[in-house]
Amino acid sequence: MLEKTNLLGAVTAIAFFVSAIMVFTFRLLGKPQYGHWIGYFEFLLAIPLIFLLLQAPPLNRPALYYIQIGCMLAWLVLEALLDYILKVDFRNVRWIVIS
């Protein structure tokens, strides 16, 4: 069970980071609509992240594990709020992007 959970975590993390890089790349290329669709894929990654979070206590994961998964889930929540629900155009205001 431990190896499968570790593999799921590794694949999920790689998929998350690659998809985030692709979103930023498409935005730099002036094609944000592709990044928008990749964002929907990123939301699907919440499923294995929540599963990993639920499996953490029985596997005695360290506190950093919870922080890392929490950061990824927080990213997805912020992305959903800013890009898909509220549709805030924050990328054109430098101080908002930096903070």
N, C-alpha and C positions, 0 to 999 in steps of 0.2 A: 504494500500500500504506500509506503514511504517513497519508493522510487517513482511510482506512477504520479504521486502528488507533486514530487519535485519536478518531474518532466512536464506536467501540466503547468506548473508555475513558470518554468523556463520558457516554454512555448508561448504562453500568454504574455509574458513580459516582452519577449522578442516581437511578437505580433503588435503589441501596444506601442513599442518604441518605433518600429518600422512604419506603422500607420501614422503616428504623429509626425515623423519625418516627412512622409509622403504628403500629408496635409500642408505642412509649411512649404514644401517644395512646390506644390501646385499653386499655392498662393503667390509665391515669388515669381512663378512663371505666368501669372496673370490668369490662371484658370481655377478660381476658387470653387466653382461648381463641382469639380472632381474631388476636392478636399471635403466638400460638404457630404458627398456620398461616402467617402472613407470614414467620416465621422459616425455615420450610422453603423458601420462595421465596428468601430471602437466601442459603441454602446453595447454591442453583443459581448464584448470582452468583460463586461461587468458580471456576467453569469459565472465564468470560471473564477473570477476574483472573489466573488461572494462565497463560492464553494470553498476556495482555498482559505478564506477567512474563517469559515465554519469548521474546517478540518484542522485549523491551527492548534486549538487547545489539546485535543487528544494526542497530537504529535509533539507537544511541548516546544512549540516554536518560540524563539526569543522575541523580545519587545520590538526589535528592529523589523522583524517580519510583519508585524501588525502596522507599523508606521509606513512601510513601503506599500503595502496593499491599500492602506488608508489614503495615502497620497494619490495613488492611481484612481481610486474611487472618487476622491475629492475632485481630481482633474475632470473626470467624466461628468460629475454633477455640475461643476462650473461650466463646462463646455455645453451641456444641455441647457442650462439656464441662459447663458449669454448668447449662444449661437442659434439655438433652436426654439426656445420658449419665448424669451424676451426680445431676441434678435437685436441686441445692442451692437452698434457699430463702433466698438471700442478700439479697433486696430488703427484708426486714423488719428487717435489722440495719444501722443507719445507718452505722457505721464501715466495714463491708464495702462498702456502696454508694459511699461517698465515696472509698475507696481504689481 
